[in-house]
Amino acid sequence: MKRTIIRNCMLLDDGAEHGVISGACVAVEDGRIAYAGPEDAYRPEEGPSDTLDACGALALPGLINAHTHVAMALFRSAANDLPLQEWLNDRIWPLEARLDGEAVYWGTMLGIAEMLANGVTAFSEMYFFMDDIARAAEAGGMRASLYRAVVGLYGDGGRIADAVRVHRDWDGAGGGRIRVGLGPHAEYTCSTAVLRSCAERAKEMGCGLHIHVSETRREHEECKERHGMTPAKLLKSLGLFDVPCLLAHGVALEEGDIQLIARSGQVLAHCPGSNLILASGVAPVKRMLDAGVTVALGTDGAASNNNLDVWQEMYLAAVLQKGVLKDATAVTAAQALAMAAEGGAKALGCDGSIGALRPGTRADLILVDTDRPHYWPLTDMKRHLVYSGGARDVVLTMVDGEVLYDRGEYPKLDIKRVRAKAAEAAARLFGG
Amino acid sequence: MKRTIIRNCMLLDDGAEHGVISGACVAVEDGRIAYAGPEDAYRPEEGPSDTLDACGALALPGLINAHTHVAMALFRSAANDLPLQEWLNDRIWPLEARLDGEAVYWGTMLGIAEMLANGVTAFSEMYFFMDDIARAAEAGGMRASLYRAVVGLYGDGGRIADAVRVHRDWDGAGGGRIRVGLGPHAEYTCSTAVLRSCAERAKEMGCGLHIHVSETRREHEECKERHGMTPAKLLKSLGLFDVPCLLAHGVALEEGDIQLIARSGQVLAHCPGSNLILASGVAPVKRMLDAGVTVALGTDGAASNNNLDVWQEMYLAAVLQKGVLKDATAVTAAQALAMAAEGGAKALGCDGSIGALRPGTRADLILVDTDRPHYWPLTDMKRHLVYSGGARDVVLTMVDGEVLYDRGEYPKLDIKRVRAKAAEAAARLFGG
């Protein structure tokens, strides 16, 4: 058994003064949390152990990015301050048409490096060149739920069969960290036959789905014109809600959609930064929470964010609802933090096994240095984290008990090579 | 003459590929920029000089915080997720009633430490215990425009006379970095006689004013009921726009107000983070820019933000307008950056002397490390800064040619003492 004891840390504790205890430790055994609590109450079993001194930092569950297209890190800032159609038609799609597996691999590695520095330990991916993405996730050591994108208004072009193959080849890889599902892109890019077929394959394989839903008012209304019902109702009618179906965006959801999603037990991946930058609007998150929908947080791709920083999404998830609804109580700091942790765990189909620090969960955790001016004085730790803190404060990121980021260093990545290869790929995509 | 040459840096350049040039240098002579451009074109005059290696970092003008109450850093996260009236009546005002000069001094020092780490070089302050704030600004080395708060619905309680004294005692202190004006708090906290009197004293002293205006819809409408006109029109009618009058918030401004402010040449300090967290809404910034209003950025106090991070305000200034107006072109990255630099300079009455890196401006500058995953690949530097970058990337902060922050170190501050004294003050305020 491999045991690591993270000593001298703080832990969130709602019952404690300022919502935090110090003098705590977290014991990790074979990639799982064995103990998280006061250091003086820890009684390890016999056997050797490594010690990691947290230097007083706060241990948190790793943040979870529930909706992204990681390789789009290559397109960071390549297209902004533009209308959506120009963004897509003139910038993003031509760039994507030039992508190859090599570019997607290094774009994903770049995004993984960024996410690890930001304290993100797991992500839910929808893109293509999925073998390259899976290789990058495996090499990078992150936890990932991968959904091979399926588009097709006139047949699926063999994409569903390829998605089934990806599932066979990669589900359970990376020591179980990699899980594979199907990613029907959206109602407006897939025929009903393709959508239904995706649902059927997912049922057969026992895997989940991941789809964009009601990201903009326009697509939402066009679906109603085409099908006489909202996208969420259409997906339900086609069987997509018979399996776990991770729904991205939901900006234009109506009350009936929200009730349906709540009843179906599906998770909504809220992407507030992307929704703002692409001028889609603000999703009705407060109403979703009130209806009992589990909300997770996604960065979307870096072409529309422009980073992969779940801290920023937590902040936005809380403050946007307050500002837009004119209700300072709309979404609390604690709720925003839960979206990034427990909500993300449920989004990735890892409910109960990540997103919390307690005995039995996987050791996907981060250390956050709160001994910095923007955390002083200590009044309420959760509010400090969500409203004042940020990715800048992450000093260590661990997945499955393995340290993947440590104060600017990447023990498992050749970061200089990642930078150079990503720059090469970008030069190929943008050049000539 | 004291000369420092900042070598091996990048500089923004709209004409260059990706909007940036490398291999540049900035020469600082007696606190002023003497040169900023390609290193190989720099021809220094004779004489000794120090060299500072920027290690390839990007040199930017220091960001400017155009509306804040710095000492409220002591109340960080002490009151959130609450309705505005509860926030004010039950939390903030009772805390403020317990403030003393010692607490304000150390709260201000804490805020200064935070702002320096965030690359903020100047701030515009409205609060009380102004001598203590001035002492902190002087000791901390920051540039500050200080406006002693004046409230009074039934006479000013001697506050205007005290503000005049503060002007006499402190205007021009700190080697000219400290400027003093009058801070009538708001229409709803001052009688028209008090407002008019503030305007008259400001005219006599040749100084500016700083006031909250139309922060919420409610106060805006109540002013119309009381006075038959909007707050902006009332201020104009009372003579406040005859001098530079820095207007904070402006969430509820009407079209006529915006036109009036544009014609009067006044600056609006936009505080998007505070306006969201307090559920006030989103100011009509796009309409202000279209009308020709100069917009600056403010964090407001840390009790309603909860940090003093102008990067976050830049980000919000750009993306909120896009999201709320459903127009991705509404405010660009370049416009948001200009709000934090040139806009802030004008807000502080330092137009042309700070907010830009060019020969003759004061050497208020920062170095930003862009050799980090969230800046890769390099596509467009201004978009990278506003949409992906943040305070985390600031490695050095200089005011008037003096280094005040350098990779976590504060050459002029005893940061441990600041932390301890701020914690002591907070314990006194919150305790017993």
Interface residues (C-beta under 8 A of the other chain):
Chain A: A73 L74 F75 R76 S77 A78 N80 D81 L82 P83 L84 W87 L110 A113 E114 A117 N118 G273 N275 L276 I277 L278 A279 S280 G281 V282 A302 N305 N306 N307 L308 D309 Q312 Y315 V319 L320 K322 G323 V324 L325 K326 D327 A328 T329 A330 T332 A333 R372 P373 H374 W376 P377 L378 T379 D380 R383 H384 Y387 S388 G390 A391 R392 I415 V418 R419 A422 A423 A425 A426 A427 F430
Chain B: A73 L74 F75 R76 S77 A78 N80 D81 L82 P83 L84 W87 L110 A113 E114 A117 N118 G273 N275 L276 I277 L278 A279 S280 G281 V282 A302 N305 N306 N307 L308 D309 Q312 Y315 V319 L320 K322 G323 V324 L325 K326 D327 A328 T329 A330 T332 A333 R372 P373 H374 W376 P377 L378 T379 D380 R383 H384 Y387 S388 G390 A391 R392 I415 V418 R419 A422 A423 A426 A427 F430
